[in-house]
Amino acid sequence: MALQVSTYKRVFKHGNITLADPNPDMTPEQVMGFYSNQYPELTTSNVHGPVIEGEEAVYTFKTTVGTKG
């Protein structure tokens, strides 16, 4: 029996926004840094995942800053 290697399309989510993979050679942390110019809240976020959903590996950016009070 031969071993079969599958590759998944990477998808990045920030809240309700789905972000495209700018470069498959980038780490998820580098992708988060890439998008932090458009979404400044990503500078205080962490990467969670991947979670396999069908043919996609979904990474989620979650902010580490809470609300005050």
N, C-alpha and C positions, 0 to 999 in steps of 0.2 A: 504494500500500500504506500503510495507516494504522499508526501506532505504537501499540502496546498497552502500557499501564502496569500492572504487577502489584504488588500489595502483599502482603507476607508477614506472618504472625502472628509476633510476637517471642516467643521463649522464652529464659529465662535458666537456666543450669545452674550449680550449685555442688556439686561432687563428684557424688554420686548423686542429689542433690535437684534437681527441676525446679521453678523458681519462676515464678509468673504475672507478667505485665506489669502493674504497678500503674497505669501511666498512659502511653499511647502518646506523649504529648508530652514525656516525660522522656528525657534522653539515657541511654545504657547506664551511664555513670558515675554519674548521678543515681539510677538504679535500684539500683546496687550500694550507694550511700550509704543509700538507703531501707531495704534489707534488712540493713544493718550493725548495726542495733539488735538483730535476732534472731540474727544470725551475726557476732559480733565479729571473726572472722578475716578478714572482707571488708574491714576497714579497711586491711589490708596486702596487698590483692589487686589484680590488673589484669584488665581486660576483654579477652577475645580473641574475635575473630569480627567479623561473623557468618559462619556456615557455613550455606549453604542446604541444608535437608533436607526434600525434598518441598515443602510449602506453608509451611514455617516457617523463620524466620531465627533460628538458635541462637547465642546469646552464652554464653561460658563465663567464669566467674570463677575465676581461678587465683591462689593465694596466692604471694607473693614471698618469704615467710619459709621458710628451709630448716631442716633439723634440725641440731642442734649435735653435733659429735663425729664 
